Amino acid sequence: MGSSRVKGNSKSNSRRIKDYGPGSRSVLDFMKNSGVRSATKTQITQLKAQEAAYAGPLKSNEEFWGEIQVLDGAMDDDNDAAQVEEVLEGRTAMDDSNAGDWADITSEYWTTDLGNSLVRTGLFPCSPGLATVGISTRTLEVFRLQSLRCPRLSIKAFIKSLCDIQGVPFKPYLQVQFSIAFDIYIDILARIHDRVQAALARDSPNWRLANACPCCLYHVEGEPELRFRLLATWDGSNSLKRLRRTERVEEGDKPLLGKSKEGIDMRKSGGDYYLTREEVDEWSKEAIKEMGGKVEETEENSCAERWKNLSEEVTTKMWGVFEETGVFLSLCRHSFVLLITDMVNSGELAKYPLAILNRLLEVIGSDIGMGYDIGCGFGTTIDNSPLGQKAKQLHFTSLVGAFHGHAHCRLCQTSHLCTYINGLGLEHLEQCETFFSESNELASSTRHMNVFHRRQAIERYCYHHDNFEVYSRLSKFIVDNYKQAVEIEATRGALVKTMSNLGIPSTETFGQWLKEEREYLSQLKKEPLEETLQMDYYRKLVKLLDAESKLAASSREWFLYTPTNASEASSKEGPRLETQRRHALESRDDLKEEVQSLELRLGIKGRWAPGSEEWERAQKLVAMATYQRALDKLEGLVVARLFELTKLNMSRTGYKLRKHIANALKARSQAIRTAVTSYNNAAAKLGRPQLTWEQVLQYSFLSDFDLLRDARRDVRGEVWAQPAGRLALDHYYKLLRAPEEIVRLNKEIKSLVTYIHEETMYIRMKANEIQQTNPLLAVQIQKYGWERGRCNDMHLIRLNKLAKMPGFTGSLLPGHDHDHDQDAPPPDEDPDEEDEELSELTAVLMISAD
């Protein structure tokens, strides 16, 4: 066991704490201090005898455990000889992950030499002074790897499982002790990583960001110019929240949040993934106002309201409970993490993407395309901010992801939907949703952490996500997208047949259709002011006629009222009728003034009368407005139904939430039926076709509703408004995007192969160079290179199979990247000749693939 006190057997317990020789505490230490590099079984037996002599007589278990207790981290007595022999003969590598011989790294954690000595034997003490408990390096490494593969695994659960294995009860202090040792272990690994990066000349603050993705950011000489140098996406998630630690205050029966009791922790974490809070706050609304900019949108945007992730009411409640309300991050199109920032006491404020954009423009530069669920409106926010001019000069483009794009209004889709953007290929820009789905596993273990440990866990998760998950899937992403693009290319014949059936003369018609639809929907975006005034005038006239009718009736009733006796004369009926007539007169006069005011604004000479041409036209406009409101209500209910159906089918949706959604769908179904009835009543007054329940259920995109919004022109007869025409339009634009995707993928294949070749050579060269002066650092460099290098053979095999597929137009020969490591070997003068090593590897891979 590696995380609780375990008794040793009576034959070996006392020997584990005795010196085996001058300056040695184990057989292995004795061998190292003696300078021995190899040993026979006879020599090891002699050492064991010497060990017994130094150990002296055995002590009882009670005496032994009263003196010192350690966790099982050293080698067992029965296996000492075999394991030492394997290490000395080179068949088993030393466990260098604990940096036991890196005294300058490990010495600062303990106040005595005992700590360093224990680390050399593979144990991490849990206290800086007198070390009575240690955690084995192997145990710490197992937990580190398991927690990365299963982020929801907590220290408590891991310690309990170890207790179960050893058959001992769980004690809470074991969790604390393990956490202390694990903190030290992770910090040592981070320092070793920093030394490796420094040795590779990759320790500049922005090196990781500038080289995050081998396909997006590894540029090869002679590669084609693309409209978007980098395709990325950003979004916020509130799953990685952290509870604020506050004092408990009770006022009556109600618990209240008291003052913060967060402990002071000066440690910094997050690495080069995180933006600091200070850097983010430089782009707050208040800071931007001081710079003379603004973040409010000046243009009306009907899409932004659909994607308000956190309403003010919800956010206000969240501020009182959570310190960090989530994270806002950016990913490239292959899902490598670019940058992260915490959302603190707020929802998705503009300062988070603005801070990330500022760093991206500084490090990566021009031609960035960024997907966002409200990218249509956020583009205006960027233009109005101090970053607007810089973003425009560097050709930054704000885009809308494919999934969220279908929830935007059709007018927005015609300008921002991925399918209609030149140079975007088949990219959907929805990688954040996948990342959030995977990182949700981390939420349960970080919810109650302090600031340091939460950031540390997120940074570790992102590093593992990039180097062990995303990188291993890189070639699969390329192969799948290539096959999809080739399959779309193969459907050109189907489009030609569709065009013939619809009577479409040329592909230029599709561009004209999209332009006509955009112009038509732009006219519907806002009603003309004159029409609005005419409808208002018509409504006032209707109310005026009704008021005059009521005045006439109340006046007649008042004039005809005659009391028949003294009792009726003294009753309140007379004053009531007089008051009723007076109120009717005042209402009529107020409406008459409003009507007269509108007549002056509209320049009406003669008042409209029922049955007149102006009256009928205005009546139709009002009916259309009623129709639009009924359509808005129906659309909103269907939108909620679509989203809840999606959530109902999502993985990891709990049973209670599923039942809640199912009940909500039942209630909403009745509301939709009522809304359909209201819509049909409004449509009947306009002579429009009515909707059935089945038709509404088949609406899968919100854009299907937009074609029903007709106020001045009936487009139902237009080909682009018909289902067949719309399918043909989308088919045509997908065929435009497929060749763009192939060009981008060919570029990415070249970049990936070049990266594999040059990175392998560079790591090998640096390791050999440092081997002479610092062999331990050379080992760590090799381990660093193997993090990604272990997947390279798999990538080359996949790409080799892709190269044999019909329709492949790329090349698997490596190029040369002049923007990266200057110490990398130069490419061959003849690009058609591969170096000997790569040729041998390619031949082996081809045989393996066959």
Salt bridges, closest charged atoms under 4 A:
ASP19 OD1 - ARG25 NH1 3.66
GLU51 OE1 - LYS48 NZ 2.96
GLU67 OE1 - LYS59 NZ 2.92
ASP76 OD1 - ARG16 NH2 3.30
ASP77 OD1 - LYS48 NZ 3.25
ASP80 OD2 - LYS48 NZ 3.19
GLU89 OE1 - ARG91 NH2 3.10
ASP101 OD1 - LYS32 NZ 3.67
ASP101 OD1 - ARG120 NH1 2.88
ASP104 OD2 - ARG195 NH2 2.37
GLU108 OE1 - ARG191 NH1 2.77
GLU141 OE2 - ARG144 NH2 2.77
ASP183 OD2 - ARG267 NH1 3.41
ASP183 OD2 - HIS453 NE2 2.84
ASP187 OD2 - ARG191 NE 3.21
GLU223 OE2 - HIS219 ND1 2.91
GLU250 OE2 - ARG248 NE 3.25
GLU262 OE2 - ARG242 NH1 2.82
ASP265 OD2 - ARG267 NH2 2.79
ASP272 OD1 - ARG208 NE 3.17
GLU279 OE1 - ARG359 NH2 2.82
ASP281 OD1 - LYS351 NZ 3.09
GLU313 OE2 - LYS317 NZ 3.61
GLU323 OE1 - ARG244 NE 2.92
GLU324 OE1 - ARG242 NE 2.48
GLU324 OE2 - ARG277 NH2 2.38
ASP342 OD1 - ARG454 NH1 2.86
ASP342 OD2 - ARG455 NE 3.12
GLU427 OE1 - ARG333 NH1 2.90
GLU430 OE2 - HIS404 ND1 3.01
GLU433 OE2 - HIS404 NE2 3.84
GLU441 OE1 - ARG152 NH1 3.27
GLU441 OE2 - ARG652 NE 2.74
ASP466 OD1 - HIS465 ND1 3.18
GLU469 OE2 - ARG149 NH1 2.62
GLU469 OE1 - ARG473 NH1 3.58
ASP480 OD2 - LYS476 NZ 2.86
GLU489 OE1 - ARG492 NH2 2.96
GLU517 OE2 - ARG410 NE 2.64
GLU517 OE2 - ARG726 NH1 3.72
GLU531 OE1 - ARG712 NH1 3.08
ASP546 OD2 - LYS550 NZ 3.52
GLU573 OE2 - ARG576 NH2 2.56
GLU578 OE2 - ARG581 NH2 3.46
GLU586 OE2 - ARG582 NH1 3.52
ASP589 OD1 - ARG588 NE 2.97
GLU594 OE1 - LYS540 NZ 2.88
GLU599 OE2 - ARG607 NE 2.84
ASP632 OD1 - ARG709 NH1 2.67
GLU635 OE2 - ARG306 NH2 3.26
GLU635 OE1 - ARG709 NH2 2.30
GLU644 OE1 - ARG668 NH1 2.71
ASP704 OD1 - ARG726 NH2 3.93
ASP706 OD1 - ARG709 NE 3.55
ASP710 OD2 - ARG688 NH2 3.26
ASP714 OD2 - ARG716 NH2 2.55
GLU718 OE2 - ARG713 NH2 3.24
GLU740 OE1 - ARG737 NE 2.80
GLU741 OE2 - ARG333 NH2 3.16
GLU748 OE2 - ARG333 NE 2.87
GLU748 OE1 - HIS334 NE2 3.08
GLU758 OE2 - HIS816 ND1 3.24
GLU759 OE1 - ARG202 NH2 2.73
GLU769 OE2 - LYS766 NZ 3.51
ASP817 OD2 - HIS820 ND1 2.00
ASP819 OD1 - HIS818 ND1 2.85
ASP821 OD2 - ARG202 NH2 2.73
ASP835 OD1 - HIS757 NE2 4.00
GLU837 OE2 - ARG764 NH2 2.81
ASP850 OD1 - LYS804 NZ 2.95
